């Protein structure tokens, strides 16, 4: 667990909170309330700080006309003030602009605005006017517009109409009744209201109309939206005569007119009006309404014409749009930057959604500069959307078309490529292709970043020294240097580098002001170690606190990712709790890490629980988080969950599909045992998408060929990938594909070619992984000879003898087993099959002496060898340890105190004890311990564990041994056969547009019938996948439409949907041959009038009673278990054909 780390983080954040509280106390101290001045209700334009204090407010507008716009009313009006319970009398407004208000009205703190996911609902003009005219906030109330209005007996209808009019300007746009608002306007338009109030009204009306347009899904709403746009234009026409041309109010009117025209789909007219608004000479900070109007135009175009049309509009109007997506124009202006970010986010999303950017680079009517700008914008958008590979395709196309890309955007693309390990080689190739000089500082700094992520220490130090020779190393340069050492697990040099640049003074304080990124880098060095060094992490967290800093989500994420990559589930969940205690909400990256860990634990139920928790906390899942959930279903054998997540991504199309989506789906095909031709067709169809296969894609294809026994094809695929390497650096040979190929040759007995693959791995400088060594050791173990196992042990000793810091083989990421378990496990299981308990015990002790700890797998092998040698006492002694590990591995507390009572759940990995349970049942029944079997079965069921077909078969055999023949037949009749029939006959409906990627939501949506799901686990072992592939081939060979792709070209999950309904679960859920043999022996015994005596008893039956009872029992079995009787009789017929009479009588106990 992480007690030291917990206390450090907790105390650190407590100290941070104390500082925060002092700030809050300072802010919460208000000055005494001043009296209200005579011109308090005179709205004035917002003041501008600095030298342009007054001159930029209403430029070039006549003084008297500008003031007339602030108040077009010459009479006195009664106003119902929403934050008071009495009427306010509005005096005639002052016309002296030079006289500033002497007092300010105290503002009432606004209520929190409800979070709205759409970035399109806030009008900057309305926000400005709301603050400077009425200072009112948007209420969260849902009461009707007339709430709190005085009765007609108190005030005239004239006054009530004015109050209703103003009330609408103060409502949240989601609560505005557009029909009611239009009626209120028509009833009040003759009144001489202030121009600012009328403008706020039409702004709110248009905003509410935009909200209705965005939330409406009906195509029939077009006429309704058109009429709303017409109404808004009518109001603006009424106000035009009161507004002086070229004033700020004129700009407001023009932007509102633009939005109204966009609602109607008149984009040409809207753009022309918006250009007029943009030509009014105001500072960028006063042009936020134009930025927002462009956003509304694009939103309407997407709705009516799609992303391609929207991208064409961006290109056509690039000269006008570009200034409004540049953050530099707004400096530190928060509101301006937020508005620019919103428009920029929408525009880049549009660009990232374009499947074919190339036509835009060749578009007629655009000059070269325009095409260069749009191509560069595509690169920026794709890089930001984590689609760097697609961005590289755009860059390559621009090079072919002789279109220039500014170097800083090439650097951006390189950094985006480098963020993904799979494209690191491509990033380095592109980096090296750019012209450089020894004094090119930005280029050298990019090299520091790249080589740090690559872990190329020699190149990293060379670049860093060159940077150091030209200028003082920057914050990022130092952080990258430390990170580079962390990537190579060189903790000592990482710490030395930190100490070099940030030594402590005589008071123990760090000098040179280290940043949190520097602490994050050195903490990452300790976190990346195979055995995460929690003690040193705690030390650096204390050091960080001593530097008056608080760990942020980035630091937490580094440590969390380290725990998850180490397969340390308990520490990962503990750290999540500490984050919440520290007031840091887990974000989408955090939850993706946790879901990825649960995927490797084969726990889709837990992954869905975490996904739901993220949604509850307001996290918006991105593509990667959904793919992580999809992979959890793949690893857990939850094929329906895989298909549902894919269909959700397909229907939502949040962004263009990344390669990870297709790789994850292809992985599902391999694990379910799909025929090789189906996997190969899937691979070839990728060529029609915008993604390119990488080395992992080829690894999956090679795995499928190996499972099918097509070793020549598997080798050809690998060498084809090597040839393509010259064109695509993402196709580098790696340890995964070579290990798969080597293991395939070993499994098929071709040791010579397997050895060649291993040598090629070493020649390429690729370090074998523990999985590589396990494949070799399994080959030795499968030979089942003492000599082979002794050779395997010597091989292990040579590996373990290397000092830990010099070992090139590391524990696989997210693996709950250590590297040592991958080495010793195959040998322990090999000796167990040889029925040599002494050797198993000896190798098991070697594992512990080398630093390994017992696992369920190694303890199961030990228990199995005791069962095979009839050592029931040793079996009993081991079982509690296995059960304890199973409970620890599967127990998950997904609830938190704020959710209510804690609930312990077990996901699909509740079957983790199935194999040891079968061994334990078999051992107990053979020893005559029948009552203990019932107790352990009941206990495990009560704890939430599930049972597989093997468990039920063993239970049936155990019942025969216990003399419970009738119940043994019932197990087959009531459990095994129904599950088999369910998996054979089940045909599940598929929702192609699910509202959620969660399989657990299917029942809520009513899309699934309440039928029992067949327990299933993925065919992880190659031998299981081979069996599955044979079954799938035989069952789909004559299936109509299965091999035809024309009707399902765009549905990559079509074949998976078919396969998961005929998956090997129907073959797994069957009465095993050994079980049928035991039942046949019992059947023959009853048929001969002899009851089956329990194992381990000497109970005798009287001949007359025994014969009668045996016939009665057989009669009941015939009556209650006809299907099982049929299976037994069919098995009997096959056995009689295969065996001689003597062999048959001897085997089946006949006298």
C-alpha positions, 0 to 999 in steps of 0.5 A: 500500500502507499501509507508514506505517500498518503501522509506526505500528500495529505500533509502537503495539501493541508498546508496548501489549503491553509494558504488558500484559506487565508486568500479566501479570507482576504477576498471575503473582506468587503469594504463598508457599503457606500450610499447610492449616488443620484446617477446609480441607475445610469448605465455606462459603457465599461471603463477601459484601463490605461491610456485608452480609458475613454476614447475606445468606448464609442469611437467616432460617434457624436457625443450626444448621439452616443448618449442618446443610445444609452437612453432613448427614453424621455419619460419616467418609467417604473421598473421592478427590480428583481433583487428588491421587493419594491419599485425603483423610479428611474429618473431621466438619464444624465447626459454628462458623459464626463461626469462619472458615477460617484458611487457604485451599487453593491453587486449581489453575488451571482448564483453559479451558472449551471454547467452547459456542455455546448460552448455556444450559448453565451453571447458576449454582447449580452454578458457585457450589457447584463453586467453594466446595465442591470447587474442582474444574474441569470436565475436558476429558477424555473418559475413562470415569467410573471412570478413576483410581479405585482397584481393588476390591482396595484399597477397598470397593464402598461407597467406590467408589460414593461416588467415582463419585458425586463424580466425576460432579459434576466431569465436563463436562455434555457427558460425563455419561452420564445412564443411568450417572449415574442408576444411580450415584445409585440405588446411592449414595442410601442413603449419608449424603453432604453435602447440597451434594454431592447438590445438585451431582449433581442440578444436573449431571444436569439440566444434562446432560439440558438439553444432550441436549434442546437438541441432539436433533433427533428428535421421539421424544426427548420420552419420553426427556426426560420420564423424565430430568425425572422422575428429577431430580424424584425426587432432589429429593424425596429431598433435600427433608426435609434442607433448611430452608424459606426457606434458600438451599439451598431456593431452589436446590432450587426452581430445579432443580425448575423446570428439571426441570418445564420439561424435561417441558413442565409450564410452569405447574407450573414457573412456580409453583415458580419464583415460590416460589423468587423469594419467598425473601428474597435479594439479586439477586446470590444469585438467579442460579439464578432467572434461569437457570431462566427461560432454561431455561423459554423454551428448552423452550417454543421447542422445543415450541411455537415463538417465538409461544408463548414470547413469550406466556409472556414477556408473561404472566410479565412481572412475574416475568421483568422484574427478571431482564433488568435489568442495573441490579439487579446493579451491577458483579457480572460473573457476574450481568450475564452471566446477565442478558445471556444471558436478555435476549438470548434474550428479545429474540431471541424478540421479534425473530422474531415476524412479527406483533407487533400481536396482542400489543398488543391481547391480551385479558387484559393490562391497558394497562400490560402491553401498553405494556411488551410493546410497548416490549420489542418496540421494544427487541428489534427495534432491537437486531436491526437491524430498526428499520423493523419497530420503527417499525411497532410504535411506530406501532401503539402510537400508534394504540392510545393506548399510551405508549412511554417517551421514552428508548426512542423515542430508542433507536428513532431512533438505530437508524433513523439507523444505516441511511442508508436510514432516516435521513430517517425517524429525523429525522422521528420526532425532530422529531415529539417535543416539545422545548424549548430546555433539553431536554438529552437531546433536543438531544444526540440531535439532535447525533448525528442531524445528525452522521450526516446530515452537516447541519452547520448543524443539527449546530452549532446543536444542539451550541451549545445543548448547550454553553450548558446543560452541558459537551459530553460525550464523545459530543457532541464525537465526533459533532461531529467525525464530522459534519465527516468526513461532509462531507469537511471534514478541516480543521474535523474536525482543528480541532475536535479541537485545540480540545477537546484541545490539547497542553500544553508537553510535547506531551501532549493535555489533557482526556483525549481518548477513542479515539472522538475519535481514531476520528472524526478518523481517519474524516475522513481515511479518507473522502476519495476518496484515502485520506490514509494520511499523516495517518492515520499521524499521528493513530495516532501521536498516539493512541499518544502519548496512551497508547492502543492502536488497537482494532477500532473504529479498525481497522474505520474505516480498513478500511472506507475502503480497501474503499470506495475499492476499494483491495483491496491495502491492505484485505488488508494491513490485515487482516494488520496487525490479526492481527499486533496481536493483534486478531481480525477480527470479523463487521463486519470480514469483512462489509466485506471480503466486500462489497469482493469482491462489488463485484470480482465475486469470489464465490470469494474471498468464500467463502474469506473467509467460511470463514476467518471461520468458522475463526476462531470468528466467528458470521455474522450476517444482514448477513454472509450477505447480503454473501456472497449479493450477491457471488454476485449480482455474480459471476453465480453464480446457484446461490450466490445461491439456496443463500445464500437457502435457508440464510437461509430454513431457518435463520431466524436473524432475520426477513428484512431488506429487504436479503435481498429487495433482493439477491435482486431484484437477481439477477432483474434481472441475470440478465435476468428478464422484467419481469413476473416482477420486478414480481410479486416486487415485489408479493409484498413487500407480503405480508411485514413489510418495505416497499420502499425507494428501492433496491427501486424502483430495481431495478424501474425498471431492469427496466422500462428493460431491457424497453424499457417506458419509460412504465412505468418513469417511472410507477413512479418517479412512484408512488414520489414520491407514496408519499414523503408516507407513507414517508420511505425513498422519497426520490428519489436519484441512483441511480433518476434515473440509471437512468431517464435512462440508459434514455431515452438508450439508447432515443433519447429525449433530450428526456425524458432531459434532463427527468430530468436537470433534475429531478435538479438541481432536487431538489438531487441531485448527479449522480454519475460514473455519471450523467455516464458515461451522458450521455457514452456517449450521445454516444459511441454517436452515432459522430460526430466532432461528438458526441465533441468535445462530450463532450470539452468537457463533460468539461473543464468538469467536470474544471476544477472544483477537486477540493475543490469537485467534487460528483461523487465516486468510487462506493463500492467501485469499482476505477475512479476517477471520472475513468475513468467520465468519459473511458472512454466518449469513449476507446471512442467514438474507438476505434470511429471508428478514430482512434488519434490521438484515442484517444491524445490523450484517453488522455493527457488522462486521465493529465494529470488524475490518472487512471491506465491501467486494463484498460478504457482500455488495451483501447480503445487496443489495439483501435484499433491492431488496427482500424488494423493496427498490430501493433507497438503492439498487442504493446507494450500487451498486457504492461501489460494482462496485468500489470493483470489479474494484479494484479487477480485475484491473491489470497492468501487463506491465512495462515502459520498455515494452511499454504503460501500458495496463489494463487487466481483467482475468477470474475474470472479472465475479466477478460482475456477481452475484451482477449485476443480483440482480441489473438488477432484482431490476431496472427492477422490479422498471421500471428503464429500461434505467438504465439497458442498461447504466450499461450493456454497462459500464461494458462491456466497462470496460472489465467485462464478463457476465455469463448465469445468467446475460443474463437470467436476461437481457432477463427477464428485456427486457420483463419487459421493453416491449422489448419482441422481444429483450428478445427472441433474447438474448436466441436465439443469446447468451444462445443457441449458448453457450449451443450448443458450449459446447455440440458439441465442441470437442477440439484437444489435443496437447500431446507435447506442446512447452509451458505450456501457453494456450495463446501460443496455438493460436500462434502455430496454434493448436487451431481453432479460435472458441469462448470459452464458459465462465466457472468458477470452481464449487467451491461450493459443491452444484455446484460440486454435480450437475456437478458430476450427469451431468458427470455421466449421460453423460459418462455412455454409452460413449465408452472407457471412463471407460476403463483405459488400453489404458490410464494408463500413461495419468492422464489427459485423463478423464479430457480432456473428462470431460471438453468438457462435463462439466456443462457449457452446463447445466449452459448456458441454459434458466432458468425455470424462464426465460422461464416462463416469455417468455411464459407469453409474448408469450401468451400475443402476441398470444392473440393480446396484447402487453406487457406493460413496468413495471412502465408505464400506456401506453395504446394501441388502440385495433386495433393497439395493436392486429396488432402489437402483431401479427406482433411481434409474426411473427418476433419472430417465424422467427428470434428465432425458437429455443427459440420458441421451448423451450418456447413451450416445457416449456408450454407443461410441465406446462400444464401437471403439473397445472390445467387450473385455475392454469395455467391461473392464473400463465400465465396471461390469461383472 
